[in-house]
């Protein structure tokens, strides 16, 4: 499996997957469930990779948001 990095936009709804060796680049739009290979030879399982990443991303984002809201309420 290739090593890759993910960049997410500020809203957390668009995620761009780029292989470290720049062999491919694809994006996944979380709100529309749209995935598109933008360049190179994208992996056949790019949708599964994106869904797995988004599941973890959403869980971590929710934990951060909940923690910050709780802290604001307590102050």
N, C-alpha and C positions, 0 to 999 in steps of 0.2 A: 504494500500500500504506500502511495506517495505521501510525503509530508506536505502539508498545506497550511495556509493561514486564512483566517476569516476576518473580514472587516464588516462591521454592522453600522448602519446609519444611526443617526441620533434618535430616531423614533423606535429603533429596534425592530423594524419591519422588513428591511431589505438587508440581506446578508450576501457578501461577495466572497467566494471561495477561490483562492489562487494557489496553485502548486508552488512550492518553494523554488523549483527549478524552472518556473514559468512555462511549463508544458501545456497548461490549461487555465482557464478562468471561466467561472460560471456564477450566476446569481440566482438567489431564491427570494421571492417576495412572499413573506409570511402571510400578509393579509389577503392576498389573492390566490395563494398556493401555486404560484407560477414559478417555474424553473426554466432557465435558458442557458445553454452553453454559449458563452460569448466568444471564446477563442480556444484554439488548440484541440487536443484529443481528450475531452472530458470523460471522467469515469462513467461506466454504464450505470453504476449505483449512486449517481450524484444526488438523486432525489432522496434516497434512504440516508445518505450522509447528511444532507441538509436537514431532514426531519429530526434526526438524532441530535444534531447540533442545536437546533432551535428548541428542542425539549429541555436540554440542559441550560441554554441561554435564558429561556423564560423562567425556569425555576430559580436560577441565581438572581435574575432581575427582580422577580417577585420578592425574594428574601431581602434584597437590599431596599426595595421600596417599602416593604412592610416594616423593616427595622427603622428606617428614617421617619415614616409616618408615626410610628409608636413613640419615637424619641421626641418628635415635635409636639405630640399630644401631652406627653408627660412634663414638658418644660413649662 
